[in-house]
C-alpha cells in the first residue's frame, strides 16, 4: 500500500470532519447572535464580546478559538482580540440578502440528526418523512432561498419570460408549487399587486407559517392551501406556475407535472428551479456536488422514498428534468439563461 496516499486521505478525512465542526460552530454563531454582534468588523476581546451579547464567557471564548482555527475569524494574538472580516460578514451576517449562507448552518445539524433513521432505511427500505425533520430544517430552507426570492424572482428571473411578466402585471393567476413558508407567493404579490396567487404545500407547519406571513403582509390576493395539487379547485387556470427547488423531492413527479400542465392557461409557463448539478457523476465530483449528494441522502431522496416515490435526488440533472417536463406534455422545454452558482432554471410552456 502507498503510505503517502494513506496519509493524504487521512488528512482529507480530518479536513472534512473539520468542515462538519465548522458548520456546527456556525450554527452556534447564528443561533446565539455572535455573527451579528461582530458584523461591524471591529476587533473585540472575548470578555467584551461576552458582555456585549450577554452570553457565557467560557463558551464565547471557545467559539472564538474554534472559528479562528477554521479560518472564519481573524485573531490578533498580541492584542488578544478577534474580528469578523467584512468579506466574511457579507456571507455570514447578511440575513435577507441573496448572498447569505446562514441557512447552511441550520441545515447541517438538522439533516445529520436524521442519520440513524437514514441508516435504518438503508437496511429496511423506505425513508424519512418530511415531518420527521425539526423546525430548524424549515427555517434552513427559508434562509437558504428567501433572499433570492425577494431580490431576484421578479426583478430578474421572471424578466426572462416577458409575456408572463405582462400577464401577471395585468392581473393574471400564479401558482406557487411547494410554497413552504410562502416567500415566493409574497414576492409575487408584492411585485404584481393585481395578480391572484395560490400557494400549496403538504407540510402543515410550513403552511401555518406561510398563512401567518400572508396575514401579516395583508396580502389579500394570496391563498395558501395545505395539500397536494389535486386538492386545489379546478379553477382558476394559471398563467404562471413556479416550482422552486422541489421537483426532485416529489413522490409522484410525473403525475404532479401532468396535473400542473392540465391547469395551465394556453401559452402559460412553468418555471422550474433545480440545484445546479450535472448529468454525470464526474460533473458533480466537487464541493457543491458533495453538499447536494448529502442533502439528497439526508432529505430530498429519502423523503421521496418514504412516500413511495422514485427518490430522484438532489443531483437529478438537466436531462432528467427536461425529460420529465416533456413527458408531462409541456412544449418548448429548455434551460433559461439565468446566472446562478447554485441553481439551474427551466421554462416549460403549456
N, C-alpha and C positions, 0 to 999 in steps of 0.2 A: 504493500500500500504506500501511497505517496504521502509522507508525513507533512509536507508543506501544504498539500491540498486539505488534509485533515485540519491543520491549524487555521487555514484560511476560512474553512467552513465553520469552525468553532467560533471564529471572530464574527462571522456573518450571523450566527445564531445569537451571540451576545448583542450584536447591533440591533437585531430585530426585537429582542427582549427589551433592550433599552428604549426602542421606539414605543413598545407597549406601555412601559412605565412612564415615558414622557407624556403619552396621551392620558394616562391616569392622573398624572400631576396636572395636566392641562384641565382635566375635569375639575380638580380641586381649585384651580385658579379661576375657572369660570364660576363655579358654584359659590365660592367664598367672596367673589368680587375683587380678588387680588389683581387680576389683569387690569380691570377698570381703574383700580387705585393707583396703578403705575403707568397709565397710558400717557401721562404728560411727559414722560421721558426723563424726569428729574431723578438724580441719584438719591437713594434713600437707604438708611440703615435698617436692619431687621427690626430693632426695637421700635423705631419710629413708624415703620410700616404696620407693626402690630398695634400701636396706639391709634394710628390713622383709621384702621379697619375694625378695631375692637376684637381682633382675633387673638387666639392664644399664642404667646411669643414663641414657644418652642416649635410649634407646628409651622409658623411663618418662617422661622429660621431654616428649618429642614427643607421646606418647599423652595425657598430661595436658593439653597445649595443645590438641590436636585435640578431645578430649572436652569441653573447656571451650568451644571455638568452636562445637561442636554443641549446647551447652546442657545436656549431660548432667551436667557437673560445675560447681561454683562455685569462683571464684578470688578470693583476697584479694591484690591487687597489692602493697599496702603490706607485708603480712606475707610475701608470696611463698609462700603455701600454697594447697592445693586441698582440696575436700571433696566427698563424695557425699551430697547431701541425703537425709534419711530417706525422703521420698516417692519418690525415685528408687531408693534401695536396696530399697524394698518390691517393685519390679518387676525390678531388675537383680541383686540379691544375695539371692534368696529361693528358691533351688532346692528343689523338693519341695512347694511350695505351689501352690494353684490360681490364683495370680496372677503366677507367674514368667514373664518374657518372654524368658529367655535362649535358648530354643530357636530363636528367630528369628535370632539372631546366627550360629548354626551353619548355619541353613537358607539364608541369603542367599548366602554364598560357595559352598556346596556346589551349590546349584541353578545359579548362574551359571557354575560350572565346566563345565557341560554345554552352554553357549550355542553353541559351534561345532557340536556334534552336532545340536542342535535346528535350527540354521540349515541343516544338511545335509538334515534331514528336510523342511524347507520346500520344498526343491528336488526331493528324490528320493522323498518319501513315507516311510511307516513312522514310527519314533520312536526314543526312547532307552529301553532296557530298565531295569527297576528295578535289576538287578545292576550297571549301569554307575556307579551313584552310590556315593560313598565312605562310609566308616564315620561321618563327620560327619553325613550325612543321616539315618542310622538313629538316631543319638544325638539329632539335632534333633527328629525325630518323637517320640521318647520324652520329651524335655524339654518340648516344647510341650503334651503331653497328660497326662503321668504324674501331676502334682499334682491335676488334675481327677478322674482316675480314682480316685486314692487318697482324696480328700476329698469327692467328690460322687456317684460312681457308685451306691454302695449306700445312702448316707445321704439322698440327695435324688432322684436320677434314678429309681432303681427303686422308690422310695416312690410314684411316680405310677402304678405297676402293683401295687397291694396284694396281689392274688391271686397274682401271680408271686413277689412278695417272700415270701409264705407258703409257696409250693411249694418255693422254694429253701431256705428255713429248715428245711423238713421233710425235706430230702434229695433235692430234685429234680435234674434234669440241665440244665446250661447249656452253650451253645456260643459260643465266642469266635471270630468270623469275622475273618480277617486279624489275628491276635493280636499280630503284631510281636514285641517283646521280652517280652511276657507280663504287662504291668501290669494289664490288665483281668482276666485269669484269676486273678492273685494277689489282686486286690482282692475278687473274688467269693469266692475260697477263704477269705480272712480273715473276711469278713462272714457267710459261710454255711458253717461247718465241716462240715456233714453233706452238702453238695451235691457232686455229681460235675461237674467242669468239663473240657471238651475245648476246646483251642485249636488252630487250624491256620493256617498261613501258607506261601506258596510260597517265601519267601526263606530260604535256608539259613543265612545269617549271623544273621538275626533269630531264627530258630528255635533256633539254638545258644545265643544269649544268653538266650532265654526258658527253655530247659531248665536252663541253669545257675542262673538265678534261682529256678526252681521247686525245684531240688535244695537250694539254699542255704536257702530258706524252709522246707524239709521239708514241702512241700505235696503229700502223697501222693495226694490226690484229684484232682490236676490232671494231665492228659495233654496234651502238646504234640506235634503231628504236622506234619511238613513235607509240603506238597502242597496240593491243591485239595479242595473239599468232596466231590467224587466219590471221593477217596482214603480217605474215612472208612468204617469198617464200617457196615453197615445199622443196627445197634443201637449205642447207645441211641436212643430217641426223646426229643427235647429239649423241656423245659418253657419254656425261655427261650433266645433267641439274640440276641447283640449284634453289631451291625455298626457300628463306630465309625470314622468318617472314612475309609471305604474303598469305599462303593458306587460312587461316581463314578469310581473307579480301575479298575474291573473290565473285563476283556477280554470277558467273557460275562455281563453283568449279568442279563439275562432268565433264562438257563439256571441261573445260580447261585441266584437268588431262588427259582425253581421247585423246585430241589433242596432248598434250605433248607426251603421250605414242606412238602415231602414227608416231611421228617424231624422235623416238629413234632408234639408231642402235642396232642390235642384241647383247645382253649382256651388253648394256649400262645401266647406273644407274641414277636415280633421287635421289638427296639428299634434304630432307625437314627439315628445322629448324622451330620449333614452340615454343611458350612460354611454360615454364615448369609449366604445370597445370595438375591436376588430373582429373579423370573422374567423381568424386563425389564432390558435394559442400563441404562436410566435409574435403576433401583433400585440398581445396583451401581457407579454413577459416583461413587465416594468412595474415601478411602484404603484401607479394608478390601477393597473390591471390586478395587482395583488390585493389592493384595497377592495376592488369590485368583486373578485372571487370570494374574499372573506365576507363581504356584505351578502353575497349570494348564498353561501353556505349557512350563515347565521341568521338570515332573514328572508331574502327575496325568493330563493329557490325553495327553502324549507316550508315557508308559509303557504306557497302554492301547492306543494306536495301534501301538506296537511289537509288541504281541501279536496284532495283527489285530482289536482291539476297536473300539468305536464312538467312543472318546475323548469321553466325556460331559463331562468337565471339572469343575473345582472349583466353578464357578458354575452347576451344573445346575439349581438352584432347586426349590422345593417342588412345583410342578405336575408336573414330570417325575419327581421322586422318588416321589410318591404314585401316579402313573400306573404306574410300574414295579412297585410293590408290588401294586397291584390286578390288573395283567395276570398276575402270578405266582400269583394265586389266593388272596391274603390278603384277609381281610374286616376290617371296622371299621378301615380305614386312616385315620389322622388325625395331626395335629400334637399333641405333648404340651406342656402349659403349663410348660415349664422355662425359667427365666430364664438367658440367656447372651448376651453381647455378640458372640460369635464363632461360635456353632453353633446349629443348629435340631435338634429331636428329633421322631421319629415313632414311632408304635406301629402294628403290624400284627398281627392275630390269625389264628391258624391255623384 
